[in-house]
């Protein structure tokens, strides 16, 4: 097996699609991962990062397209890092996502022969995201850019003319803020020099209501405050559906939109959404699914897996704004929701009341700690739903859930690797993984949501 050298150009045929969206090919038996390729493609690639058993490469030339290659509709493919599968036949991506869930469960969790069901397809497949985070940068020509980071680059931003996974309202907000910033002559923040004002633009939309909530993240200073106040004077009239503008200040060097001081410039700091028969108020920073259209499908699948009864207790862990617990809690006797973000807990309480769910408790804190410290006062759960962040559950949270011993455990995730890790732990703790139902919440990207149903062994 000849190991290729850095910079070497080789020809290969792509055989498969790896998790993350890169094509998998072999050169003399050596595995090479190449983005922007499709199974069946014959390609010429340049080796970029050879390792002991595999290498990464860049596509140089498409010699012959495979049967699953299609023309991407977005003009910014492949330089933009916002989505990576627009060049692939959609049905093929669904099959690849299903196989990747199965492979993670087997390889990481040691769980073979799991019933991983066909992926629920997305509708629509474009214009579905209700939240977008855009970055500002100065281009090599000095012109202001506002868009997504270039693929594989943290220091380069693609100036978008359109984004086809963003909703039309999110796209309109990006265009309006960019036009204002150019007219004002404002500059993007430079990490190296600490000069410049504009850092990020976060847009959230209520898909069913049309509400648009905008957060502009800037560097610190009076000049930045004055600039955002000027935006607040013009944005409401130029952006249909506008409900509020927030100003968030990032005084540090690190690029982040989380945990920042915020003020309401104009309007309000929440938007309203309708989903699965619920009315939800969402704060600017609270977690909610980024695809409202497919959230209906996700909650239906979670409800089927939970099977909660009228007099039963439902735990909603990592509850966010409380939406899953409220959606399923209407068929339960009582809901206990646990969420670490205080703003989201307040959202959950308001949302439960607004949807007539009176037997609902929302507790603020780390899941593992809350379940340990308040065990004596909490009712025993019949069903528990967990929707953890990408990192999954830590060992403490797994142990506490196992100790509470709900008869049914529903695990919702967008990260198959951590699902596999946690699934192995739950199975070791007395549960059986009944099935996994993937849902395509993120079409045109390698990501996939999954609903896993665990039942307690007798």
Secondary structure as UniProt FT lines:
FT   TURN            6..7
FT   STRAND          9..17
FT   TURN            19..20
FT   STRAND          23..27
FT   TURN            28..29
FT   STRAND          30..34
FT   TURN            35..36
FT   TURN            39..40
FT   STRAND          42..50
FT   STRAND          54..64
FT   TURN            67..68
FT   TURN            75..79
FT   TURN            86..87
FT   HELIX           90..107
FT   TURN            108..109
FT   STRAND          116..120
FT   STRAND          131..138
FT   TURN            140..141
FT   STRAND          144..150
FT   TURN            151..152
FT   STRAND          157..159
FT   HELIX           168..184
FT   TURN            191..193
FT   STRAND          198..205
FT   TURN            207..209
FT   STRAND          212..218
FT   HELIX           222..238
FT   TURN            240..241
FT   STRAND          242..249
FT   STRAND          261..267
FT   STRAND          270..275
FT   TURN            276..277
FT   STRAND          278..283
FT   HELIX           292..306
FT   TURN            310..311
FT   STRAND          313..317
FT   TURN            320..321
FT   HELIX           323..329
FT   TURN            330..331
FT   STRAND          334..339
FT   HELIX           342..354
FT   TURN            355..356
FT   STRAND          360..364
FT   HELIX           367..373
FT   HELIX           375..377
FT   STRAND          383..386
FT   TURN            390..391
FT   HELIX           395..404
FT   STRAND          408..413
FT   HELIX           416..428
FT   TURN            429..430
FT   STRAND          431..439
FT   TURN            443..444
FT   STRAND          449..456
//
